[in-house]
Amino acid sequence: FDISEKSLVVKNLSKFQREEDNSAINFLQQYMSLNRCDMFFADKIILIEGTTERLLLPEMIRRDAKELQVQYISIIEVGGAYAHIFKKLLEFINVKTLIITDIDSVDIKKNRSACEVQKGDDFLTSNEILKTWLPRIEKISELLTQNDSKKADGKTRVAYQVPEEQATKCGRSFEEAFILKNSQVIFDEKENIKALNGKLSDYSDSNAIQDNSYEIASKISKKTDFAFDVMMISAWSTPKYIKDG
């Protein structure tokens, strides 16, 4: 039941099933059989990549988007490599959707290996959402200059890492973006960030943590543990790209 407009529209999922590619239908059916999927009943939908975002997003909403607390939000963990398969289904359901994903920078001169976010023709994204869905751009330098209107299409909006106000650097992943946004907090609470096993003692101050954010994020072996560490800290702030979204 689509109630996004003034009058209710009843939609038949069998029609969508007949018109969609078989491989996409098979994936969606298996996904929804294995996972609690409440997108059909939601006021809004948020697609996320991983466990860290899933654990911390409710608190981010409480801090920065209180109006969403009184709406039914379906938060769906889909992984960056497969989220684009949901595109046509979300358009069919016609519900406002936010996709929180990573910029996933790679260096084409080094066999498209993962690298820090850098501008230039040699640096691209490996993220299928950004390349084929929104904003349909592959170059990192162009992704970093897109305004909000270019990140939205109809009722869908994408959010990927952008430089924080106090940092010229841009994170490649959620963890790096969080470190850049909260470098002072990370430094002050370094003894409580157990996911880094004391490795923060190598950095003398918050500036050093910002300068080495990519290296620090790569040292996080268990992202779930990092999320739990963050839950034990109260003074952190939401990364800009998620807050904007």
trRosetta pair geometry for C-beta under 8 A, 3 or more apart (Angstrom, degrees):
i j d omega theta_ij theta_ji phi_ij phi_ji
1 8 5.8 -18 -170 -167 98 112
1 9 7.6 146 -162 75 49 45
1 10 6.0 -24 -104 -103 66 65
1 11 7.7 -173 -81 19 18 80
2 5 7.5 31 132 17 98 88
2 8 6.9 143 74 -163 54 57
2 9 4.3 -20 62 64 109 97
2 10 7.6 -164 19 -76 81 16
2 11 5.8 59 -21 -18 114 116
2 93 7.2 169 -94 -180 99 44
2 94 5.0 35 -138 62 128 128
3 8 5.3 -20 -95 -107 79 82
3 9 8.0 -172 -71 25 36 68
4 94 5.3 -123 7 134 147 106
4 95 6.8 -156 -71 -97 123 48
4 96 7.8 146 -123 -29 121 81
4 155 7.4 -49 -149 -93 152 154
5 9 7.1 47 40 -16 113 112
11 15 7.5 -111 -180 49 76 121
11 16 7.5 44 158 -34 111 115
11 92 6.6 152 168 168 150 88
11 93 7.6 -162 64 -109 155 39
11 94 8.0 149 -38 9 152 116
12 15 4.5 81 87 -3 101 106
12 16 7.5 180 101 -5 58 81
13 16 5.2 -48 -153 36 48 114
13 17 6.1 54 147 -25 72 102
13 92 7.9 100 -114 140 65 139
14 17 5.4 -51 -147 35 34 116
14 18 6.5 37 153 -22 65 102
15 18 5.9 -52 -150 32 31 110
15 19 6.5 15 158 -8 64 113
16 19 6.1 -71 -149 44 29 102
16 20 5.9 22 161 -23 69 117
16 88 7.6 156 -161 136 104 102
16 89 7.0 88 172 -112 142 67
16 92 4.8 46 -106 -142 134 162
17 20 6.2 -58 -135 33 24 107
17 25 5.7 87 -145 -128 75 132
20 24 5.4 -100 163 81 111 121
20 25 5.2 132 96 -59 115 98
20 88 6.0 159 -112 104 111 145
20 89 7.7 22 -98 -65 154 80
21 24 4.4 79 72 10 96 109
21 25 6.9 -169 90 -10 47 86
22 25 5.5 -56 -146 37 33 112
22 26 6.2 35 156 -22 68 104
23 26 5.7 -50 -147 34 31 112
23 27 6.5 32 153 -18 63 105
24 27 5.7 -55 -151 36 32 112
24 28 6.2 27 155 -16 67 109
24 85 5.2 -177 -135 -160 90 97
24 88 7.2 49 152 40 156 125
25 28 5.9 -58 -145 40 30 108
25 29 6.1 29 158 -20 66 108
26 29 5.9 -55 -144 36 27 109
26 30 6.4 23 158 -14 63 108
27 30 6.1 -62 -151 39 27 106
27 31 6.1 27 155 -21 66 110
27 82 7.0 -155 179 -160 138 121
27 85 5.5 -40 96 166 146 158
28 31 5.6 -53 -143 36 30 113
28 32 6.2 20 161 -11 65 110
28 85 6.8 -158 -60 138 89 112
28 86 7.4 128 -102 -98 106 65
28 89 6.2 146 -123 -60 149 151
29 32 6.2 -61 -144 42 26 103
29 33 6.2 28 155 -22 63 110
30 33 5.7 -57 -146 35 30 112
30 34 6.2 15 161 -9 66 113
31 34 6.2 -71 -150 43 26 101
31 35 5.9 -23 170 22 67 117
31 37 7.2 86 124 -70 86 139
31 78 7.7 20 -154 -124 145 86
32 35 6.5 -69 -120 58 27 83
32 37 4.3 -64 -130 17 83 155
35 76 7.8 95 135 -145 143 88
35 77 7.9 -149 -142 57 148 86
37 40 7.6 63 129 -4 89 92
37 74 7.9 51 -170 -169 51 131
37 76 7.0 41 -127 -114 78 119
38 41 5.3 -56 -178 46 84 104
38 42 6.0 103 122 -52 86 97
38 72 7.9 -101 138 164 124 114
38 74 4.8 -160 85 -112 86 115
39 42 5.4 -48 -144 10 39 124
39 45 5.2 31 -134 -105 98 129
39 74 4.7 -179 -92 113 56 162
39 76 6.3 -9 -64 -50 114 139
39 90 7.8 -77 175 -100 140 78
39 93 6.6 -44 140 -127 104 173
39 95 7.1 -174 178 48 85 150
40 93 6.7 -126 -110 -125 57 124
41 72 6.8 -58 125 131 84 148
41 74 7.5 120 66 -62 70 126
42 45 5.4 106 93 -70 149 76
42 72 5.2 -144 -136 116 57 96
42 73 6.4 52 -158 -146 115 19
42 74 3.6 -91 -72 -13 148 110
42 95 6.1 86 86 -179 93 158
43 71 4.2 -107 73 -176 150 105
43 72 4.7 120 -1 52 96 75
43 73 6.8 -49 59 -71 92 52
43 95 7.4 156 154 -156 21 113
43 96 7.8 -9 143 44 63 104
44 68 7.1 -76 53 -135 141 102
44 71 6.0 42 11 132 106 137
44 72 7.8 154 28 85 64 54
44 73 5.3 -20 73 -113 92 77
44 74 7.5 -167 95 26 43 73
44 95 6.4 176 -118 163 34 101
44 96 4.8 -34 -120 81 92 99
44 97 7.1 172 -171 -85 71 38
44 98 7.3 29 166 -1 113 95
45 73 7.4 155 -99 -163 22 63
45 74 4.8 -22 -112 68 75 101
45 76 6.5 -5 -168 4 100 116
45 90 6.8 -132 68 -127 151 110
45 93 7.9 62 -22 98 144 145
45 95 5.5 87 -8 106 108 122
45 96 7.3 168 27 92 72 49
45 97 4.4 -16 71 -111 102 86
45 98 7.4 -177 95 29 56 61
46 57 6.9 170 116 -175 151 151
46 73 6.1 17 -1 178 108 110
46 74 7.3 176 27 87 64 51
46 75 4.9 -14 68 -111 104 71
46 76 7.2 165 84 24 51 69
46 97 7.3 168 -85 -160 30 61
46 98 4.8 -11 -114 67 78 99
46 99 7.8 168 -161 -86 52 26
46 100 6.5 18 -178 -5 99 109
47 76 5.4 -29 -108 72 64 97
47 78 5.3 -23 -160 15 104 127
47 83 5.3 114 160 -144 140 120
47 86 6.7 172 -96 65 145 156
47 97 6.7 29 -10 -179 101 108
47 98 7.3 -164 28 95 68 50
47 99 4.6 -9 61 -116 113 71
47 100 6.8 -177 88 28 58 66
47 101 7.7 2 107 -56 100 94
48 53 4.1 -160 -170 107 133 135
48 54 5.8 171 85 -63 146 73
48 57 6.6 -113 -72 -50 153 147
48 75 6.3 8 0 -174 120 92
48 76 7.1 159 24 79 73 44
48 77 5.5 -36 76 -103 92 63
48 78 7.3 132 63 20 40 75
48 100 5.0 -3 -107 64 73 110
49 53 6.3 88 46 13 73 141
49 77 7.3 5 118 -152 13 74
49 78 7.4 -55 -107 65 38 64
49 79 5.9 61 -155 -127 65 27
49 80 4.8 7 -122 -47 117 85
49 83 7.5 -68 -91 -44 70 133
49 100 7.0 -110 -7 103 85 79
49 101 5.8 106 -52 -123 115 60
49 102 6.2 -14 -24 -13 167 98
49 174 7.5 -170 53 -25 121 124
50 53 5.7 102 63 15 66 97
50 54 7.1 -121 116 -5 39 97
50 77 6.8 65 -126 -150 10 111
50 79 7.3 67 -73 -98 67 59
50 174 7.2 -145 48 18 115 139
50 223 6.4 -7 145 117 139 154
51 54 5.4 -59 -147 38 36 114
51 55 6.1 32 159 -20 71 106
51 77 7.1 33 -76 -131 48 150
51 223 6.2 130 65 101 102 109
51 224 5.2 -25 117 -85 140 89
51 227 6.8 -121 124 -9 86 154
52 55 6.1 -60 -151 35 26 107
52 56 6.3 -3 163 4 64 116
52 174 5.7 168 96 94 130 140
52 175 6.7 -51 179 -66 174 87
52 223 4.7 -82 -50 162 116 108
52 224 7.0 -134 -73 -86 69 39
52 226 6.3 -10 -113 81 121 107
52 227 4.5 -166 -131 -66 67 115
53 56 6.3 -74 -140 50 26 94
53 57 5.5 41 166 -47 69 108
53 77 7.7 153 74 -107 103 93
53 100 6.0 171 -158 106 149 135
53 174 5.8 -130 -64 -103 97 165
53 242 8.0 -169 -135 -106 104 138
54 57 6.2 -38 -131 12 20 115
54 75 6.3 140 -128 139 77 126
54 77 5.2 -28 -66 -70 132 121
55 224 7.2 114 -27 -140 151 69
55 227 4.2 80 74 165 142 143
55 228 7.5 -59 164 -60 155 60
55 231 7.3 -78 151 -54 113 123
56 59 5.7 -63 -166 44 57 109
56 60 5.9 59 141 -26 83 106
56 227 5.6 -131 -41 -145 102 99
56 230 6.1 -5 -99 97 127 141
56 231 7.4 -138 -97 -67 82 85
57 60 5.3 -55 -143 37 38 115
57 61 6.2 41 158 -22 70 101
57 75 6.0 155 90 -131 149 147
57 100 7.8 -177 -100 25 126 163
57 242 7.8 -131 -114 -166 83 135
58 61 5.7 -52 -150 34 32 113
58 62 6.5 35 151 -21 64 103
58 75 7.9 -97 -59 -22 81 159
59 62 5.4 -48 -148 34 37 115
59 63 6.4 30 155 -15 66 107
59 231 7.5 175 -30 -112 159 80
60 63 5.9 -60 -147 41 30 106
60 64 5.8 -27 174 27 68 113
60 65 7.5 27 130 17 74 101
60 238 4.6 102 -139 -105 102 125
60 242 6.1 -30 177 134 153 132
60 243 7.6 -124 -175 -78 108 69
61 64 7.0 -81 -124 57 19 74
61 65 4.9 -57 -145 64 63 100
61 66 7.6 128 155 -85 67 29
61 68 5.0 -90 -160 79 115 126
61 69 6.3 145 138 -66 109 79
61 73 7.3 -153 -119 35 160 167
62 66 6.8 42 -156 -99 37 71
62 69 6.5 70 -100 -80 63 127
63 238 6.3 169 85 -29 128 118
64 238 5.1 -69 -22 20 148 152
64 243 5.0 -93 -180 -125 156 90
65 68 4.5 25 130 5 108 119
65 69 7.8 153 109 -27 69 78
66 69 5.5 -35 -168 5 53 120
67 70 6.7 -58 -169 33 45 100
67 71 7.4 31 141 -10 68 112
68 71 5.4 -67 -153 42 49 109
68 73 5.7 34 176 -54 107 138
76 86 7.9 134 106 -109 146 162
78 82 5.7 -130 164 86 92 93
78 83 4.4 110 103 -92 130 78
78 86 6.4 -65 -128 -24 162 137
79 82 5.2 43 79 29 104 99
79 83 6.7 -165 80 -41 48 85
80 83 6.2 -39 -137 0 29 116
80 101 5.5 112 -114 -150 96 104
80 102 6.1 -57 -83 34 146 95
80 104 6.7 139 166 -50 161 143
80 127 5.6 -76 -178 -132 123 91
80 128 7.1 138 153 31 77 86
80 129 6.6 -99 -158 -4 75 114
81 128 6.3 76 -144 9 43 127
82 85 5.3 -29 -178 11 73 120
82 86 8.0 76 137 -20 74 91
83 86 5.9 -48 -173 21 53 114
83 99 6.3 118 161 -146 142 120
83 101 6.7 -132 38 -87 161 126
83 128 7.6 160 52 78 81 101
83 129 5.3 -5 79 -74 119 120
83 133 7.9 -88 109 4 94 160
84 87 5.6 -4 -174 -31 57 115
84 128 4.9 -99 -10 125 139 109
84 129 5.3 -163 -64 -90 93 60
84 132 5.5 44 -144 80 153 117
84 133 4.9 -155 -121 -42 96 125
86 89 5.3 -72 -162 50 58 112
86 90 5.4 56 145 -27 90 108
87 90 6.2 -67 -154 36 22 107
87 91 6.5 18 155 -15 63 108
87 133 5.5 -149 -92 -118 129 117
88 91 5.5 -53 -147 37 35 113
88 92 6.3 39 152 -23 66 104
89 92 5.5 -54 -151 34 32 114
89 93 6.4 28 153 -15 66 105
90 93 5.7 -51 -142 39 33 108
90 95 7.0 -93 -159 51 76 82
90 97 5.1 -14 -166 -30 134 162
90 156 6.4 81 126 -84 134 121
91 94 6.9 28 176 -74 35 60
91 154 7.2 56 -121 86 89 159
91 156 7.7 -51 -76 -31 76 129
94 155 6.5 93 -167 23 52 154
95 155 6.7 178 110 137 20 142
96 155 4.7 -111 -97 -176 53 101
96 156 7.8 178 -156 -76 44 38
96 157 8.0 6 -173 4 85 102
97 155 6.3 78 14 124 78 87
97 156 4.8 -11 67 -111 102 76
97 157 7.3 175 93 28 56 64
98 156 7.9 165 -84 -158 26 54
98 157 5.3 -21 -111 71 70 95
98 158 7.8 144 -164 -101 56 22
98 159 6.3 11 -176 -4 101 114
98 245 5.0 110 -162 171 128 109
99 129 6.1 -163 152 -166 145 145
99 133 7.6 32 28 110 172 141
99 134 7.1 136 46 53 135 122
99 156 6.9 24 -13 -174 108 98
99 157 7.2 -172 23 92 74 45
99 158 4.7 -25 67 -111 107 71
99 159 6.9 173 84 24 53 68
100 159 5.1 -18 -107 68 66 107
100 160 8.0 150 -161 -79 45 47
100 241 7.8 127 -140 123 86 101
100 242 6.0 32 -128 -109 128 89
100 245 6.1 159 -86 93 90 173
101 104 8.0 -44 154 -13 95 111
101 127 6.0 123 149 -163 126 141
101 129 5.0 -179 -48 57 176 151
101 130 7.0 -157 100 -41 136 95
101 158 6.5 -33 26 -161 112 100
101 159 7.3 139 26 74 63 55
101 160 5.4 -31 80 -89 78 93
102 127 6.4 -174 81 -83 68 134
102 160 6.5 87 -174 -143 11 93
102 161 6.6 17 -147 -14 57 110
102 172 6.6 41 -179 152 110 57
102 173 5.1 -8 -130 -116 135 55
102 174 6.6 -90 -85 -30 101 72
103 117 6.0 36 97 -103 141 123
103 125 5.8 -102 176 -109 61 115
103 127 6.8 -115 -164 -7 20 140
103 130 7.2 60 -133 -54 52 162
103 140 6.9 77 167 -126 118 92
103 143 6.3 143 -140 128 108 149
103 160 4.7 117 -70 164 76 119
103 161 4.6 -87 -12 43 117 100
103 170 7.0 13 24 141 163 120
103 171 7.8 136 24 98 118 59
103 172 6.1 -109 67 -142 96 49
104 114 7.6 -77 -162 -118 65 92
104 125 5.2 82 76 -160 86 80
104 126 4.7 -99 141 51 120 82
104 127 4.2 137 37 -46 133 96
104 130 7.7 -176 43 19 107 134
104 172 6.7 90 -90 -177 22 89
104 173 8.0 65 -77 -80 59 72
105 114 7.2 90 83 -156 63 59
105 115 5.6 -80 116 71 102 77
105 116 6.9 -16 80 119 140 22
105 117 4.7 165 -23 -99 151 59
105 118 6.9 127 175 22 152 65
105 123 5.5 -4 -165 -175 109 105
105 124 7.3 144 -149 79 59 28
105 125 6.2 -51 -91 -95 46 60
105 126 7.9 96 -177 0 5 85
105 140 5.2 35 -115 -92 107 138
105 172 5.4 -97 24 -120 98 105
106 112 4.3 24 155 -169 137 67
106 113 6.3 154 -152 72 88 20
106 114 6.0 -54 -101 -92 74 36
106 115 6.2 105 -142 15 27 93
106 123 7.2 159 75 -152 37 59
106 124 5.7 -28 61 69 88 78
106 125 7.2 107 13 -142 88 15
106 126 4.8 67 -19 -40 132 108
107 110 4.3 33 94 31 116 104
107 112 7.0 -176 70 -117 42 23
107 113 5.9 -19 47 58 93 75
107 115 4.3 61 -29 -19 107 150
107 118 8.0 26 -88 45 97 122
107 122 5.9 14 -153 145 74 102
107 123 6.0 -28 -98 -98 61 71
108 112 5.7 13 -106 -77 53 72
108 122 5.4 -139 42 -163 91 63
108 123 7.6 -146 -1 -78 85 22
108 124 6.0 54 -46 6 107 115
109 122 5.1 -14 -17 -156 108 126
110 113 4.6 -63 118 29 105 111
110 115 7.0 109 51 -59 134 126
112 124 7.4 -39 -125 59 94 113
112 126 6.6 108 175 -84 112 117
114 126 8.0 -73 -88 8 73 138
114 172 7.2 101 -172 168 100 154
115 118 6.8 -47 126 10 116 112
115 123 6.8 -109 78 -121 128 102
115 172 7.8 176 92 -94 37 147
116 169 7.8 -55 -176 -154 115 113
116 172 6.5 -125 -136 -43 37 123
116 214 4.5 -73 -96 -73 98 162
117 123 7.5 112 -158 171 42 142
117 140 6.1 -178 -157 -164 77 135
117 144 7.6 125 169 -75 119 125
117 161 6.9 -130 -64 101 157 129
117 169 7.2 122 63 -176 106 75
117 170 4.3 -76 96 82 151 99
117 171 6.9 64 -3 102 134 11
117 172 5.2 -175 -41 -75 93 77
118 122 8.0 -10 94 76 116 95
118 123 4.9 177 74 -60 82 161
118 140 6.7 71 72 99 42 152
119 123 6.8 -146 -150 50 7 134
119 140 6.3 -142 -104 104 42 101
119 141 4.1 80 -150 -98 84 94
119 144 6.7 -83 -87 35 98 147
120 123 5.3 78 64 9 83 103
120 140 7.6 7 44 62 56 111
120 141 6.3 137 -4 -51 21 124
121 139 7.0 -40 -123 -130 49 119
121 141 7.6 -35 -64 6 43 135
123 139 7.4 80 87 -160 66 63
123 140 4.3 -39 119 20 105 135
123 141 7.1 107 69 -30 104 83
124 138 4.9 -6 -154 159 107 92
124 139 6.0 -56 -108 -101 71 40
124 140 6.3 -146 -107 -26 16 85
125 130 4.9 -19 109 82 156 141
125 131 6.4 -161 88 -54 104 92
125 137 7.7 70 22 105 127 71
125 138 5.9 -144 43 -155 83 50
125 139 7.9 -12 0 53 85 4
125 140 6.2 133 -46 -77 80 74
125 143 6.3 72 -34 -41 132 156
127 130 4.3 58 89 17 112 108
127 131 6.5 162 89 -11 57 91
127 160 7.4 167 69 -114 170 142
128 131 5.6 -63 -139 45 33 108
128 132 5.5 -17 179 20 73 116
128 133 7.5 60 132 -6 69 102
129 132 7.2 -79 -128 52 13 78
129 133 4.9 -44 -159 40 57 124
129 134 6.8 -23 163 49 84 71
129 158 6.5 158 148 -125 117 133
130 133 7.4 -26 -56 51 13 81
130 134 7.1 -49 -116 93 43 46
130 135 6.8 -2 -154 30 70 61
130 136 7.8 -165 163 -61 44 15
130 137 6.4 -56 165 63 90 69
130 138 7.4 129 117 -96 98 41
130 143 6.4 9 -171 -112 135 131
130 158 7.1 152 -92 163 71 156
130 160 6.3 13 -82 -45 125 159
131 136 6.8 33 168 -140 27 43
131 137 7.4 -100 -107 73 43 25
131 138 5.1 42 -113 -86 94 86
132 136 6.6 32 -139 -111 12 76
133 136 7.0 -159 69 -65 17 75
133 156 8.0 -80 164 136 110 146
133 158 7.3 131 105 -67 105 135
134 151 6.2 85 161 -163 115 49
134 152 7.4 36 -151 -92 143 13
134 153 5.7 -149 -94 2 117 116
134 156 6.5 -166 -32 121 148 111
134 157 7.6 -149 142 -155 164 23
134 158 4.1 174 99 -15 119 130
135 143 7.3 161 42 -118 114 72
135 146 5.4 175 8 -134 166 158
135 150 4.9 32 -132 150 144 90
135 151 5.6 -71 -61 -97 111 49
135 158 6.8 -138 -40 48 70 134
137 142 4.9 -131 -173 106 134 120
137 143 5.3 172 101 -73 124 76
137 146 7.0 -171 16 -58 156 133
138 142 8.0 44 60 51 43 124
139 142 4.3 73 78 12 105 106
139 143 6.7 -172 93 -12 53 85
140 143 5.5 -55 -145 35 34 113
140 144 6.3 32 159 -21 68 106
141 144 6.1 -56 -151 33 27 110
141 145 7.0 10 155 -8 60 112
142 145 6.0 -68 -150 41 35 103
142 146 7.0 54 152 -48 66 92
143 146 6.1 -37 -156 -3 35 116
143 160 6.9 -41 176 85 122 137
144 162 6.7 135 -140 -128 68 75
144 163 7.4 49 -155 -15 111 96
144 170 6.4 -123 -114 -41 117 164
146 150 4.2 -120 -165 85 102 132
146 151 5.8 116 130 -53 125 89
147 150 5.5 97 57 8 63 102
147 151 7.6 -130 107 -5 36 94
148 151 5.6 -65 -154 36 39 110
148 152 6.7 20 156 -11 71 113
148 157 8.0 -5 -172 -147 84 118
148 244 7.0 -139 -100 174 110 117
149 152 6.2 -70 -151 40 33 104
151 157 5.9 52 124 -162 91 76
151 158 5.0 -122 -172 60 90 81
151 159 7.1 74 168 -79 141 46
152 156 6.8 164 -153 91 60 50
152 157 4.4 -18 -100 -101 89 83
152 158 7.7 -162 -76 16 44 66
153 156 5.4 -12 64 64 79 98
157 245 6.3 163 118 -143 116 80
158 245 7.8 -70 142 -112 22 116
159 241 4.9 140 174 160 93 87
159 242 6.0 112 139 -97 145 40
159 244 6.2 161 -126 79 114 93
159 245 3.1 -53 -59 -67 148 131
160 241 6.0 -79 100 -168 19 147
161 170 5.4 126 135 174 106 94
161 171 4.6 -124 -148 72 144 81
161 172 6.8 -132 38 -106 161 9
161 173 7.6 4 -47 14 143 7
161 174 7.9 -151 -71 -83 108 40
161 176 7.6 13 -123 82 155 101
161 177 4.8 -141 -120 -77 110 128
161 239 7.3 -45 -119 163 78 139
161 241 5.2 -117 -108 -18 29 155
162 170 6.0 -64 -169 -127 21 114
162 240 5.8 -83 71 95 100 119
162 241 5.0 140 13 -76 87 98
162 244 7.5 19 28 9 136 150
163 167 5.9 -145 -169 94 85 78
163 168 6.0 -25 -150 -168 140 25
163 169 6.3 150 -122 86 93 23
163 170 4.6 -75 -67 -74 67 83
163 240 7.8 2 99 46 34 147
164 167 4.4 47 59 34 100 102
164 169 8.0 4 26 71 89 67
164 177 7.5 141 -50 -162 105 74
164 180 5.1 175 1 129 131 107
164 181 5.0 179 -101 -90 146 69
164 239 7.0 -94 -84 -147 106 72
164 240 5.3 167 -111 -14 63 123
165 240 6.8 138 -24 -79 80 139
167 180 4.8 -109 43 -176 170 107
167 181 7.8 -104 7 -74 130 40
167 183 7.5 120 -72 -18 129 133
167 210 5.6 -153 -116 -152 118 124
169 180 6.0 -137 85 -120 104 136
169 210 6.7 159 28 175 130 88
169 213 6.4 156 110 34 149 136
170 177 7.7 -9 -177 -98 57 89
170 180 7.8 -93 -137 1 18 178
171 174 7.5 71 130 -125 140 7
171 175 7.6 -173 -170 78 133 45
171 176 3.4 163 -147 104 101 94
171 177 3.3 -139 45 -63 151 63
171 178 7.5 72 -99 9 169 48
171 179 7.2 133 -101 47 126 88
171 180 5.3 -144 -53 4 105 130
171 213 6.5 -90 -100 139 86 134
171 214 7.9 171 -135 -83 60 71
171 217 7.3 117 -150 -57 104 159
171 239 7.3 -63 27 -138 143 142
172 176 5.4 47 37 38 70 151
172 214 6.4 59 4 -119 119 98
172 217 7.4 173 51 89 96 154
173 176 4.9 94 51 11 77 98
173 177 6.9 -140 94 -3 39 89
173 217 5.9 159 54 169 117 142
174 177 5.7 -61 -148 40 31 111
174 178 6.1 32 155 -22 67 107
174 239 7.2 -155 -151 10 65 153
175 178 5.7 -55 -149 35 29 112
175 179 6.5 30 152 -19 63 105
175 217 4.4 138 107 -142 108 101
175 220 5.5 -126 -163 28 157 156
175 223 6.6 -110 -63 -125 128 99
175 226 6.2 3 -119 142 114 163
176 179 5.5 -52 -148 35 35 113
176 180 6.4 35 154 -18 67 104
176 213 5.1 99 -158 148 87 103
176 214 5.9 20 -124 -96 138 51
176 216 7.7 132 -111 72 74 87
176 217 3.8 -54 -71 -49 82 159
177 180 5.8 -54 -148 37 32 111
177 181 6.3 29 155 -17 65 109
177 239 4.1 46 141 -132 112 151
177 240 7.8 -121 -174 33 113 74
177 241 6.6 -58 -156 22 153 116
178 181 5.8 -57 -146 39 30 110
178 182 6.0 -17 168 22 66 114
178 230 7.2 -50 179 -99 145 141
178 236 7.5 10 -168 -171 98 131
178 239 5.6 -84 -79 -50 54 114
179 182 6.6 -80 -134 59 21 80
179 183 6.3 56 163 -86 64 70
179 186 5.7 28 -138 -54 72 163
179 209 6.5 -133 176 162 102 103
179 210 7.8 171 135 -98 88 47
179 213 4.7 160 102 -143 123 97
179 216 5.7 156 -148 91 161 129
179 217 5.9 -133 2 -65 143 95
180 183 6.3 -5 -145 -48 25 103
180 210 6.0 80 -128 -129 68 80
180 213 5.1 17 -66 -121 85 161
180 239 7.6 65 65 -120 94 103
181 236 7.8 74 108 -172 106 87
181 237 5.6 -126 156 81 114 97
181 238 7.4 -69 159 113 161 22
181 239 4.7 -143 -31 -99 148 64
181 240 6.8 -178 -97 -19 119 77
182 185 4.1 -45 -179 46 98 118
182 186 5.4 109 114 -29 88 92
182 236 4.7 -9 -112 -136 149 89
182 237 6.0 172 -78 36 94 77
183 186 5.6 -53 -143 36 29 114
183 187 6.4 29 156 -19 63 105
183 206 4.2 108 129 -170 99 92
183 207 7.5 87 145 -69 144 22
183 209 4.4 161 -154 91 95 117
183 210 4.6 -23 -99 -58 160 87
183 213 7.4 -77 -92 -85 109 109
184 187 5.7 -54 -150 36 31 110
184 188 6.2 27 154 -17 66 108
184 206 4.3 -14 -85 -101 59 152
185 188 5.7 -56 -143 40 31 109
185 189 5.9 0 165 7 67 115
185 233 6.4 110 170 167 117 141
185 235 5.3 -169 -115 94 121 100
185 236 5.2 172 121 -90 167 72
185 237 7.9 164 -11 5 145 78
186 189 6.4 -72 -136 54 21 90
186 190 6.6 58 155 -78 60 73
186 193 6.5 29 -152 -55 77 150
186 200 6.9 -149 156 -129 92 142
186 206 7.4 120 59 -122 88 83
186 209 5.6 163 88 -174 124 157
187 190 5.9 -12 -156 -43 31 110
187 200 7.2 -171 -114 175 48 122
187 203 7.0 -105 -109 104 97 113
187 205 6.2 27 -145 -170 157 37
187 206 4.5 -109 -6 -77 145 72
187 209 5.4 -135 -63 -20 99 144
188 235 8.0 -12 73 66 141 140
189 192 4.6 -53 178 45 92 113
189 193 6.2 100 116 -36 89 91
189 233 5.2 3 -127 -105 173 129
190 193 5.8 -50 -146 23 38 112
190 196 7.7 -68 -158 74 76 135
190 200 3.7 -146 -147 103 114 139
190 201 6.6 141 145 -64 139 59
190 203 8.0 -169 -106 58 145 101
192 229 6.4 144 136 -159 78 92
192 232 6.0 -139 171 104 124 127
192 233 6.6 140 103 -68 137 100
193 196 4.9 17 123 21 108 112
193 200 6.0 72 60 -19 130 142
193 226 7.4 18 -161 -129 91 72
193 229 5.0 76 -129 177 54 148
194 197 7.0 43 -179 -72 51 48
194 225 6.3 -97 91 170 95 115
194 229 5.7 -167 29 -89 77 115
195 220 5.2 21 142 -141 117 88
195 221 7.2 -164 -176 43 79 68
195 222 5.8 -130 -136 67 98 81
195 223 7.6 68 -157 -111 146 21
195 225 4.0 152 -91 106 98 104
195 226 4.0 -80 38 -72 173 69
195 228 7.9 135 -50 53 113 87
195 229 5.3 -110 -4 -16 105 140
196 199 4.6 -111 166 43 93 99
196 200 5.4 67 112 -31 146 93
196 216 7.1 -12 -121 -168 135 87
196 219 5.8 57 -135 112 85 115
196 220 6.4 -46 -79 -89 76 70
196 226 7.9 69 -39 -100 81 95
197 221 7.9 20 -12 12 123 118
198 201 5.6 -12 176 -2 76 117
199 202 6.1 -23 178 3 61 114
199 216 7.4 164 113 -132 115 75
199 219 5.2 -117 96 158 164 154
200 203 5.9 -56 -169 32 60 107
200 209 7.3 11 -146 -101 98 112
200 216 7.2 51 -97 -136 79 120
203 208 4.0 175 -164 112 93 120
203 209 5.1 102 146 -67 157 71
203 212 6.3 -146 -97 47 125 134
203 216 7.6 -18 -36 -80 146 126
204 208 5.0 104 41 -15 74 152
205 208 5.4 107 53 7 60 100
205 209 7.4 -113 110 -3 39 91
206 209 5.3 -51 -151 34 41 115
206 210 6.5 43 150 -19 68 100
207 210 5.6 -51 -151 35 35 111
207 211 6.2 34 152 -19 67 106
208 211 5.6 -52 -143 37 33 112
208 212 6.2 -1 164 10 66 113
209 212 6.5 -75 -141 55 24 88
209 213 6.6 62 153 -79 62 73
209 216 6.4 18 -153 -39 75 161
210 213 5.8 -11 -153 -43 33 110
212 215 4.5 -47 -178 46 89 119
212 216 5.6 96 119 -28 89 97
213 216 5.7 -56 -143 37 31 111
213 217 6.2 30 159 -20 66 107
214 217 6.0 -54 -147 36 28 110
214 218 6.5 28 154 -20 61 108
215 218 5.8 -59 -152 34 29 112
215 219 6.9 31 151 -24 62 105
216 219 5.8 -58 -159 27 35 114
216 220 7.7 45 146 -33 62 91
217 220 6.0 -39 -166 6 43 114
220 223 6.0 74 136 -88 120 62
220 225 7.9 -170 -167 70 91 97
220 226 5.0 9 -154 -61 132 138
221 225 8.0 14 74 38 74 131
222 225 4.0 59 99 7 112 114
222 226 7.0 170 98 -15 61 81
223 226 5.3 -48 -152 31 42 117
223 227 6.6 46 150 -21 67 99
224 227 5.6 -51 -155 32 36 113
224 228 6.6 33 149 -15 66 103
225 228 5.6 -54 -150 38 35 111
225 229 6.4 43 149 -24 66 102
226 229 5.5 -49 -151 31 34 116
226 230 6.6 35 151 -20 64 102
227 230 5.7 -52 -153 33 33 112
227 231 6.7 38 148 -23 63 102
228 231 5.4 -48 -151 29 37 117
228 232 6.9 37 151 -20 63 102
229 232 5.9 -60 -161 31 34 111
229 233 7.0 20 148 -11 66 108
230 233 5.8 -65 -154 39 39 106
230 236 6.1 -37 -158 10 94 165
233 236 5.5 73 109 -26 114 109
238 242 5.4 -110 173 83 106 112
238 243 4.6 127 104 -62 120 100
239 242 5.2 77 70 15 87 103
239 243 6.9 -165 92 -7 40 93
240 243 5.6 -63 -144 42 32 110
240 244 6.0 34 159 -22 69 107
241 244 5.8 -50 -146 35 29 113
241 245 6.5 32 153 -21 60 106
242 245 5.5 -52 -149 35 34 114
